[in-house]
């Protein structure tokens, strides 16, 4: 090419004669037939290309599939070693970031990356300072803000976990204190029974009634408030009619344990008249004791579940890359975010439990679920329906997280994965959550993230290859 021909290209139109002469000396014009790749993603970035004739498509491999990013026939378009001007050793500088395929026969100007980068730095020293400052400034800012976001997320998760642990722990402490009082009361009632006119044949019957009461407590149905109130009135009246003092105080405990009038009539029928009231009170203590022990069991089970979910979420003591059940990861994330999700959001799970296990970096996928669920809850202002769905599509496992929030405006949907871009109010988001998620899914797992959004229905889909090496 001649200097005048180069000056017709918008990229070189303001270069001086010496610079154009350098390009003529070092550049090489090459023709390539349609369909033969000019360069391939991931290969060493050895050349800088300028399109002279024809049409090319720029492609990236996402989730094992080739996706066309853009297509151009604009004379002067450039690609290839586009970061060759960077003086420092930058990983992205050394390899091609995408594949370029000619759609038609094309003619290209090819420049060696190393020589062109050196010439660029020599010709435009001030522009180089500005470009490198912008590049490394953005890189450093992204690293610092990303670390800050992770610390804030960790603090939020820790606060939520502490709150979740405090509730069952406090309930267990309260139930234990109450249980101690009830056990002391049972000892007292047992002494009263022993002093009554109960023969040896009657005591085994009372013990059997006590065991029967324990069984009924375990099977007692959860009553609606009105139904419970009616039964309490019925039991209270029945106790008063049979000379049991304070029947109204005993009735709620007996009803909560599933002891109705018919069962109580059978119980009193086993006792002499003088021992009926102590026997009923002893049974009431039995019911209350069982109820308290159930509360303690529920509370400690909840604590154990939270600890298990924390270990699953953090992948503590586990290899970074492993074969996992994606539903376990999703469930542990939901447990960790339980405090943030709150009672105003209804969580709907539509899991395909026939899905195979997934080879993945589990802890990092948990970070993706955290970012997407947190965004969904914020979009709904903590009031709405959060739907988590899993399914298989050919060679990929898909996790879909949907919300009923206000939606993402169509005008900005193409920008939501950009670093520092956020649709949240000023100060509420760093704009790195989706960028981090994108890099984890696309760069590390070779998958894809897609979004479809309308008001009242926003769905993020995470596509993960089931056989990443295939």
C-alpha positions in Angstrom: 0.0 0.0 0.0 1.1 3.6 -0.6 1.1 6.3 2.0 -1.8 8.1 0.2 -3.9 4.9 0.3 -3.2 4.5 4.0 -4.2 8.1 4.7 -7.7 7.3 3.3 -8.3 5.0 6.3 -9.8 6.8 9.3 -7.3 5.1 11.6 -4.3 6.6 9.9 -5.6 9.8 8.3 -3.8 12.2 10.8 -0.4 10.4 10.7 2.6 12.3 9.2 4.6 11.1 6.2 7.3 9.4 8.4 4.7 7.4 10.3 2.9 6.4 7.1 6.3 5.3 5.6 6.9 3.1 8.6 3.5 1.5 8.1 4.2 0.9 4.4 7.6 -0.7 5.3 6.3 -2.9 8.1 2.7 -3.7 6.9 1.8 -6.5 4.7 -1.4 -6.8 2.6 -2.9 -10.3 2.6 -6.0 -11.8 1.1 -8.0 -14.5 2.8 -10.9 -16.6 1.4 -14.3 -16.7 3.1 -14.6 -19.2 5.9 -11.0 -19.5 6.8 -10.4 -17.9 10.3 -8.0 -14.9 10.3 -7.2 -15.4 14.0 -8.6 -17.6 16.8 -9.5 -16.7 20.4 -6.8 -17.7 22.9 -4.0 -17.9 20.4 -0.9 -15.6 20.8 -1.7 -12.1 19.7 1.1 -11.6 17.1 -0.6 -9.3 14.6 -2.7 -6.1 14.4 -5.2 -6.2 11.5 -7.0 -3.5 9.5 -9.9 -4.4 7.2 -9.4 -3.1 3.6 -12.1 -5.1 1.7 -14.8 -7.6 2.5 -16.9 -8.5 5.6 -15.7 -10.2 8.8 -17.5 -11.6 11.9 -16.1 -11.3 15.4 -16.9 -14.4 17.5 -16.4 -15.6 21.1 -16.8 -19.1 22.6 -19.4 -19.0 25.4 -20.7 -22.1 27.1 -19.1 -24.3 24.5 -21.0 -22.5 21.7 -19.7 -20.0 19.2 -21.5 -16.7 19.6 -21.2 -13.9 17.0 -20.4 -10.6 18.8 -20.5 -8.3 15.8 -20.1 -8.2 12.0 -18.6 -5.4 9.9 -17.7 -4.4 6.3 -16.4 -1.0 7.3 -13.1 -0.2 5.6 -10.5 0.6 8.2 -12.1 -1.5 11.0 -9.3 -3.0 13.2 -8.9 -6.0 15.5 -6.4 -8.6 16.7 -3.6 -7.4 18.9 -5.5 -4.2 20.0 -3.6 -3.9 23.3 -0.2 -4.2 21.7 0.6 -0.6 22.8 0.6 -1.5 26.5 4.2 -1.5 27.7 3.6 -3.7 30.8 3.0 -7.4 30.8 -0.7 -7.7 30.6 -2.3 -11.1 30.2 -5.0 -9.9 27.8 -2.3 -8.3 25.7 -0.6 -11.6 24.9 -3.6 -13.5 23.4 -6.4 -12.8 21.0 -9.7 -12.0 22.8 -11.9 -13.3 20.0 -12.1 -15.2 16.8 -12.4 -13.4 13.5 -13.9 -15.2 10.5 -14.2 -13.7 7.0 -17.8 -13.8 5.7 -16.7 -12.9 2.3 -13.2 -12.9 0.7 -11.3 -10.2 2.5 -8.2 -8.1 2.1 -6.3 -7.1 5.2 -3.4 -4.9 6.2 -1.4 -6.9 8.7 1.1 -5.3 11.1 3.4 -7.2 13.5 2.1 -6.6 17.1 5.4 -6.1 18.8 6.9 -3.6 16.3 3.5 -1.8 15.9 3.2 -1.5 19.7 6.7 0.0 20.1 6.1 2.5 17.2 2.8 3.5 18.8 4.5 4.2 22.1 7.2 6.3 20.4 4.7 8.3 18.2 2.2 9.1 20.9 3.9 9.3 24.3 1.2 11.5 25.9 -1.6 9.4 24.5 0.2 6.4 25.8 0.3 7.8 29.4 -3.5 8.6 29.1 -4.4 5.2 27.7 -2.2 3.2 30.2 -3.5 5.4 33.0 -7.1 4.7 32.0 -6.4 1.0 31.5 -4.6 0.4 34.7 -6.7 2.9 36.7 -9.8 1.0 35.7 -8.1 -2.3 36.5 -7.0 -1.2 39.9 -10.3 0.5 40.7 -12.1 -2.6 39.8 -9.9 -4.7 42.0 -10.3 -2.4 45.0 -14.0 -1.9 44.6 -14.4 -5.6 44.0 -12.6 -6.4 47.2 -14.7 -3.8 49.1 -17.9 -5.3 47.6 -16.9 -8.7 48.8 -16.1 -7.4 52.3 -19.5 -5.7 52.4 -21.2 -8.9 51.2 -19.4 -10.9 53.8 -20.4 -8.4 56.5 -24.0 -8.5 55.3 -24.0 -12.3 55.3 -22.3 -12.5 58.7 -25.0 -10.1 60.2 -27.7 -12.2 58.6 -26.2 -15.4 59.8 -25.8 -14.0 63.4 -29.4 -13.0 63.4 -30.6 -16.4 62.1 -28.5 -18.2 64.7 -29.6 -15.9 67.5 -33.3 -16.7 67.1 -33.1 -20.5 67.6 -30.3 -20.2 70.2 -32.4 -17.7 72.3 -35.5 -20.0 71.8 -33.4 -23.0 73.1 -32.3 -21.0 76.2 -35.8 -19.9 77.0 -37.2 -23.4 76.5 -34.5 -24.9 78.7 -35.2 -22.5 81.6 -39.0 -23.3 81.3 -38.3 -27.0 81.1 -36.3 -26.9 84.3 -39.3 -25.4 86.1 -41.7 -27.9 84.6 -39.5 -30.9 85.7 -39.4 -29.5 89.2 -43.2 -29.2 89.1 -43.5 -32.8 87.8 -41.5 -34.0 90.8 -43.9 -32.1 93.1 -47.0 -33.5 91.4 -45.5 -37.0 91.5 -45.2 -36.7 95.3 -48.8 -35.5 95.5 -49.9 -38.6 93.5 -48.0 -40.8 95.8 -49.8 -39.4 98.8 -53.2 -40.0 97.3 -55.3 -43.1 97.5 -53.9 -44.8 94.4 -53.5 -48.5 94.6 -50.6 -50.4 92.9 -52.9 -51.5 90.0 -53.8 -47.9 89.2 -50.3 -46.5 88.9 -49.4 -48.5 85.8 -52.5 -47.2 84.1 -51.5 -43.6 84.9 -48.0 -44.3 83.4 -49.6 -45.7 80.3 -51.8 -42.6 80.1 -48.7 -40.5 80.4 -47.0 -42.4 77.5 -50.2 -42.0 75.5 -50.2 -38.2 76.2 -46.6 -38.1 74.9 -47.6 -39.8 71.7 -50.5 -37.4 71.2 -48.2 -34.4 71.7 -45.9 -35.8 68.9 -48.9 -36.1 66.5 -50.9 -33.0 67.7 -52.2 -31.1 64.6 -51.6 -27.4 64.2 -54.9 -25.7 64.9 -56.3 -22.5 63.5 -56.8 -19.8 66.2 -60.6 -20.1 66.2 -60.6 -23.9 66.3 -58.1 -23.9 69.2 -60.1 -21.3 71.1 -63.3 -23.4 70.8 -61.5 -26.5 72.0 -60.0 -24.6 74.9 -63.5 -23.5 76.0 -64.8 -27.0 75.8 -61.9 -28.5 77.7 -62.0 -25.7 80.3 -65.7 -26.2 80.9 -65.2 -30.0 81.2 -62.4 -29.5 83.8 -64.5 -27.1 85.9 -67.4 -29.6 85.8 -65.2 -32.3 87.2 -63.8 -30.2 90.0 -60.4 -29.4 88.6 -59.5 -25.9 89.8 -58.0 -23.4 87.4 -59.2 -25.4 84.3 -59.0 -22.3 82.1 -55.2 -22.2 82.8 -54.7 -25.9 82.0 -56.9 -26.0 78.9 -54.6 -24.2 76.4 -51.7 -26.6 77.3 -53.8 -29.7 77.0 -55.4 -28.6 73.7 -51.9 -27.7 72.3 -50.8 -31.3 73.1 -53.8 -32.8 71.3 -55.6 -33.9 74.5 -59.4 -33.4 74.0 -62.4 -34.1 76.2 -62.8 -37.7 75.1 -59.2 -38.5 75.9 -59.4 -36.7 79.3 -62.6 -38.6 80.2 -60.7 -41.8 79.7 -57.7 -40.5 81.8 -59.9 -39.5 84.7 -61.7 -42.8 84.5 -58.5 -44.6 85.5 -58.1 -42.5 88.7 -59.8 -42.4 92.1 -61.8 -39.2 92.6 -59.3 -37.9 95.2 -56.4 -38.2 92.7 -58.0 -36.8 89.6 -56.9 -33.2 89.9 -53.2 -34.1 90.7 -53.3 -36.6 87.8 -54.6 -34.0 85.3 -52.0 -31.5 86.4 -49.3 -34.1 86.1 -50.5 -34.9 82.6 -50.5 -31.1 81.8 -46.9 -30.9 83.0 -46.1 -33.9 80.8 -47.6 -32.2 77.8 -45.7 -29.0 78.5 -42.4 -30.8 79.1 -42.7 -32.6 75.8 -43.6 -29.4 74.0 -40.6 -27.6 75.4 -38.3 -30.5 74.5 -39.7 -30.3 70.9 -38.9 -26.6 70.9 -35.4 -27.3 72.0 -35.0 -30.0 69.4 -36.3 -27.7 66.7 -34.0 -24.9 67.8 -30.9 -27.0 67.9 -31.8 -28.6 64.6 -32.1 -25.1 63.1 -28.7 -24.2 64.4 -27.2 -27.4 63.0 -28.9 -26.7 59.6 -27.5 -23.1 59.5 -24.0 -24.4 60.3 -24.3 -27.0 57.6 -25.5 -24.4 55.1 -22.6 -22.1 56.0 -20.1 -24.9 55.4 -21.8 -25.7 52.1 -21.9 -22.1 51.1 -18.2 -21.4 51.9 -17.1 -24.8 50.7 -14.9 -25.0 53.8 -12.4 -27.9 53.8 -13.3 -28.7 50.2 -11.4 -28.6 46.9 -12.0 -25.5 44.8 -13.0 -27.5 41.7 -15.3 -30.4 42.4 -18.4 -32.2 41.1 -21.4 -30.8 42.9 -25.2 -30.9 43.2 -26.3 -27.4 42.0 -29.4 -27.6 44.2 -27.3 -28.0 47.3 -25.5 -24.8 46.4 -28.7 -22.9 45.7 -30.3 -24.1 49.0 -27.3 -23.1 51.0 -27.3 -19.6 49.4 -31.0 -19.2 50.2 -30.3 -20.1 53.8 -27.4 -17.6 54.1 -29.6 -14.9 52.5 -32.7 -15.8 54.6 -32.5 -12.6 56.7 -32.1 -10.4 53.6 -34.9 -12.1 51.7 -37.3 -11.6 54.6 -41.0 -12.6 55.0 -42.2 -10.3 52.2 -40.7 -12.4 49.5 -42.2 -15.8 48.6 -39.5 -18.2 47.4 -40.6 -20.8 44.7 -38.3 -23.6 43.8 -38.8 -25.4 40.5 -35.9 -27.9 40.6 -35.3 -30.7 38.1 -33.9 -33.3 40.5 -32.9 -35.5 37.5 -30.1 -33.2 36.6 -26.6 -34.7 36.7 -24.0 -33.4 39.1 -22.0 -30.4 37.8 -18.2 -30.0 37.6 -17.6 -26.5 38.9 -15.9 -24.1 41.3 -18.6 -24.4 43.9 -17.7 -21.5 46.2 -17.6 -19.1 43.2 -20.9 -20.2 41.9 -22.4 -19.5 45.3 -21.1 -15.9 44.8 -23.0 -15.8 41.5 -26.2 -17.0 43.2 -25.7 -14.5 46.0 -25.4 -11.6 43.5 -28.4 -12.6 41.4 -30.7 -13.3 44.4 -29.6 -10.1 46.1 -30.4 -8.1 43.0 -33.7 -9.8 42.6 -34.8 -9.1 46.2 -33.7 -5.4 45.8 -35.6 -5.1 42.5 -38.8 -6.2 44.3 -38.2 -3.9 47.3 -38.4 -7.1 49.4 -42.0 -7.7 48.3 -42.8 -10.3 45.6 -42.1 -13.8 44.3 -38.5 -15.1 43.8 -38.5 -18.1 41.5 -35.5 -20.4 41.2 -35.7 -22.9 38.4 -33.2 -25.5 37.1 -33.4 -27.5 33.9 -31.2 -29.0 31.2 -30.8 -27.7 27.7 -28.7 -30.0 25.5 -25.2 -30.1 27.0 -25.8 -27.3 29.5 -27.3 -27.1 33.0 -29.4 -23.9 33.3 -30.2 -22.1 36.6 -32.9 -19.4 36.2 -33.5 -16.8 38.9 -36.6 -14.7 38.3 -38.3 -11.9 40.2 -41.5 -9.9 40.0 -39.8 -6.5 40.3 -40.0 -3.4 38.1 -37.7 -4.9 35.5 -34.6 -3.6 33.7 -35.2 -0.9 31.1 -34.6 -2.2 27.6 -32.2 0.8 26.9 -29.7 -0.4 29.5 -30.0 -4.2 29.3 -27.0 -4.4 27.1 -24.9 -2.6 29.7 -25.8 -4.4 32.9 -22.7 -6.6 32.8 -20.3 -3.6 32.4 -18.0 -2.9 35.4 -19.4 -0.1 37.7 -22.7 0.1 35.8 -25.7 -0.2 38.2 -29.4 0.5 38.0 -29.6 0.9 41.8 -29.9 4.3 43.5 -26.6 6.2 44.1 -24.7 4.6 47.0 -26.7 1.4 47.0 -24.5 -0.6 44.6 -21.0 -0.7 43.2 -21.9 -2.0 39.8 -19.6 -4.9 40.1 -21.9 -7.7 41.2 -23.0 -8.7 37.7 -19.5 -8.1 36.2 -18.0 -10.5 38.8 -20.8 -13.0 38.1 -20.1 -12.7 34.3 -16.4 -13.4 34.8 -17.0 -16.4 37.0 -19.6 -17.9 34.7 -18.1 -17.0 31.3 -14.4 -16.8 31.9 -13.9 -19.5 34.5 -16.7 -22.0 33.7 -17.0 -21.3 30.0 -20.7 -20.7 30.3 -23.0 -17.8 29.7 -25.4 -15.5 31.5 -28.6 -14.3 29.7 -31.3 -11.9 30.8 -34.9 -11.4 29.7 -36.7 -8.6 31.5 -40.2 -6.9 31.3 -42.0 -5.2 34.2 -43.0 -7.8 36.7 -40.9 -10.6 35.1 -37.1 -10.5 35.1 -35.2 -13.7 34.6 -31.5 -14.3 34.7 -30.3 -17.6 33.2 -26.9 -19.0 34.0 -25.8 -21.6 31.4 -23.1 -24.0 32.7 -21.6 -26.7 30.5 -22.0 -30.2 31.9 -18.8 -31.3 30.2 -16.5 -28.3 30.1 -13.7 -30.1 28.5 -15.7 -31.5 25.7 
